Amino acid sequence: MKIIAMIPARYSATRFPGKLMKDLGGKSVILRTYEAALNTELFDEVYVVTDSEIIKENITNAGGNAIVSKKEHECGSDRIAEAVTDINTDIVINVQGDEPFIDKTSLSKLIEVFKADTKNEIDLASLKVQITNKKDIENPNNVKVITDVNNLAIYFSRSVIPYHRDATINVKYYKHKGVYAFRKQALLDFYNTPITPLEAAEKIEAIRYQEIGKKIKMVETTVEAVGIDTPEDLEKAKQYLNL
């Protein structure tokens, strides 16, 4: 089974423009992420997929693999799918470009889903983390996920799911972490399907996979990633790097 990592890397970012090229301990954020993915030794190959020649040069000058997208893309899955079309692989892992401190344990769990899936029934695997704070549960920026008894995703939503109608019942809430492992064909099927109605309503790409019949296995993790969305996050990352 060949497993590769793809790191989608847009140069522009609404909250923090150019964040992937910001300095983090003498290297750019995206280069830190690329090297961290390599150092996990989980992948046969690692690529950065970007819309920016600046990012591409930063990676290739360091001896890395980078691909510039030919088209404009709305989401990471589309960007990765275009890049992976002509690459020979079985499993593709989407590694977040703005999370340079990679959680190897969780990525290993995603890979194990496919190694254990001898019947090739699972199309995707992704991560969920339990949340207990009321504000986090109600925050529409936190995508929630509910699963069946086999941890297959039933639905993703920015709304509070499940609705806790009976207070005597213990309910757990899970936030979806946007780290995916795909079978290559599932990724290509997503790419070749227009945006679906529920996906368009919720602005959650995982829903398109469900609307076209793909099975998503959710893996629970307790690790909250150190993501860089703001200048303040970058300062926290610098402090984390020095620990």
N, C-alpha and C positions, 0 to 999 in steps of 0.2 A: 504494500500500500504506500503510494507516494503522497507525502503531505507537504504542502507549501504554505508559507505565510504571505499574505498580501496586506500592505499598510496603506490605506487610502489617505492622501495628503493634499488637501486643498490649501492654496496659499492664502486666499481671502478667508476671513472669519469675522462675523458680524460683531461679536463682543470684544475680540482681540485680534485685529488684523495682523497677518504675518507671524502669528504666534509660533508656528512650527520652525521658523528660522531664528527665533530668539535664542540668545546665548544661555546655556545651562551648563555651568562648570567647564567652559572652554569649548563646548561643542553645541551645535544646534539641537533643539528639542527633537526634531525628526531624526537626526543622526543618532542621538541617544536611544531613541525608540528602536531604530533599525538594529543597532548593535546589541541592544538588550534581547531582541527577538533571536538574533543569531546565537547569542550566548546561552539561550535555553537549551540548545542542541535538540530541540523537538522537531525541527523542520529540515526537509531535504534542500529547500531553497527559500530565500526570503527576498521579497521585492517591495519597493515603494512605488505606488501608483499615484501619479500627481498630474495636476493641470499646469504645473509651473516648471519652467526651465531652470529657475533659480534653485528649486528644491532638487531637481534631477542632478544638477551639477554638484550640489553639496554632497549627495549620496555617491555619485560615480567618482568624484574626486577622492573619496575615501575608500574606493575600491568596491563599492556596493552595487547592487542591481536596482535600477530605476526605470520606470516606463512612463512616458507622457501620454495621457489620454488623447484620443483623436477627437472625441466629442465632449460637449458639456453634459454633465450628469447631475441629477437631482439628489442622488443618494450614493452611499458607499458601495452598496451591492452592485449598482449599475457600473460604477467605475471599475470595480474589481472584475465583473463579468466580461467587460470589453477586453481587459488586459489578459484574462486567463483563457480566452477563447482558443488560442493557438498554443497553449502550454500543456504539455502532457502531465496530468496529475489526477489523483483520485479525490483528495480532500483539500479544501482551501480554508485556511483560518484567517479571519478578518481581525487584524490587530489594530487597535486605535492609535493613530499617529500622535495624539496629544497625551498619551499615557506612557511615559518613558520608563516607569518602574513596573515592569511586566510581572504579572502573577503567574509564575510557571506552573504552580500546583493546579490552578483552575484550568489553564490551557491543556494540561495533561489529562484532566478529567474529560474535557471535550473530545480529545483524540480517542480516549478509551471507549467513548460511546460507539464510535464506528468500528473499532476493533472487536467490540463485543457483539455488534450487529451482524451476525453471520448471514442473515437472510436479506440484508440490504433494505430494511424497511424504513429506516430513519433517513430523512433528507437533510435535516439540519440539527445542530445542537447549539444551545446558547445558555447563558448564565442568568441566574436570578439570585437576589440577596434579600433576606427578610428585613422589613422595615417595621418599626413599632411606633415611631413618633407621629402624632396625629397630623401635624403640618406636612410631613413628608408623604403620608398616605394621601392627603387631599391635594397635594401640589400637582397640577397637570403637567409640569415639566418632568415629573417622575412617571415613566410608563410602568403600569402595573401588569402583572401576568397571573392568570389562573391556569391550573393544570388538572389533568385527570389523575387517577390513582397510579398510573404508570409514568407520571411526570411528563406526559405529552401536553404541550400547550393547547389550551382550549381557546383562549382569547387574550389579546393585549389591549389595554385601554389607558387613556389619560384620566378617565373617570375612576372613581373608587370602586374597584371590583375585588372580591364580591361585596354586595351591599349587605351590611350587618343588620338585618332586620330583627333577629332574635338575639338579644344581648346575653342570653344564658348560654349561647353556643360560642365556644372558643374558635376564633377565626384568625388565621395568619395572613399577612399581606406581604407580597413579594414585588420588588422592583426589578424590572428587566434591565440587565446590563448589556449594552450594545456590542458584545463580543460574540461573533458567530463562527461556527464551523459548518462548512457546506460540502455536500457532494457536488462535484463539478456540474453535473447535469441539472441539479436543482437550481444552481446559480444561473445557468444559461436559460432555463425555462422562465425564471423570474425576469431576466433581461429582455426576453422576447415577448413578454406579456405587458400590455399597457397598464397604467395605474388602475387599480381596482377601486370600487366604490367605497368600501369601508376604510381602505388605506387612505384614500383621498380625504375622507371625513376626519380621521384621527391623526393623519400625518405620521403614521408608523409603518415603516416598510415591512416589518415582520408579518403584518396582516396580509400583504399580497401573497406571500408564500402559503398562508392558510387558505386564502380565497381560491387558489389554484390547486388545492388539495395536497400540499406538502406537509409531512409530519415533522414537528419540531420537538426535540427532546430537551427539556430544561434540566440544567444541572445546578444545584444549590451551592453557593459559595458564601463564605463569611468575610471575604476580603473586599474592602472598598478601595478602588483604584485611586491613585494620586493623579487626577486629570488636570490639564492646564487649559482653563477657559478664560481666565482673566489675568491681568498683571499681578494681582495678589496671589493667584495660584502659582505663578512662576516663582515668586519669592518663596513661597512655601516649599516648592520643589527644590529650590537651591538649598534651603535649610535641610530638607530631607536627604539630599545628596551628600551633605557633609556629616550626616549622622554616622 
